[in-house]
Amino acid sequence: MGNKALALRYIDEKLKKQSFLSYDEIAEITGYHPKYILKLKKDFLSGNAHIEHGNKNKIPVNKISKQEEEKIIALYKRSNASIRQFCNFYHSRSYSCIYNILKKNGLLKKDTN
C-alpha cells in the first residue's frame, strides 16, 4: 500500500518546481498506480485532496442494533434448532452475522472433532 501523504507532498513539490520527479516515479516510490497519482494531482489542484478516508470514524449503516442482537440471542436460546436452521428461520441477517453474535455470547457448542 502506498503512502498518500508522501504522494501529495511529492506532487506539491513537483507543481512548485522544487522536484524533478516524474509522475511515474512518484507512483513507483509511493506504491500507487500512475493513474491514481494523476487523480491525486487533480484533487490537489481543486483542493479536494484528503489524507483520511471520508467514512473513517462513522458508524456503518448496516450495523446491527443492540435490541436486534438481544432478540437473536433470546430466540436462539429458546430454540433447539441448529445454527443453519435458525439462520433460515431468521432470514433478515446473514449466517455469518448470526454466527458471530452467537459465538461472541458463548451460545455455540464446542466442536470436539
HELIX and SHEET records of a PDB file:
HELIX    1   1 LYS A    4  LEU A   15  1                                  12    
HELIX    2   2 TYR A   23  THR A   30  1                                   8    
HELIX    3   3 PRO A   34  SER A   46  1                                  13    
HELIX    4   4 LYS A   66  ARG A   78  1                                  13    
HELIX    5   5 ILE A   83  PHE A   89  1                                   7    
HELIX    6   6 TYR A   95  LYS A  104  1                                  10    
END                                                                             
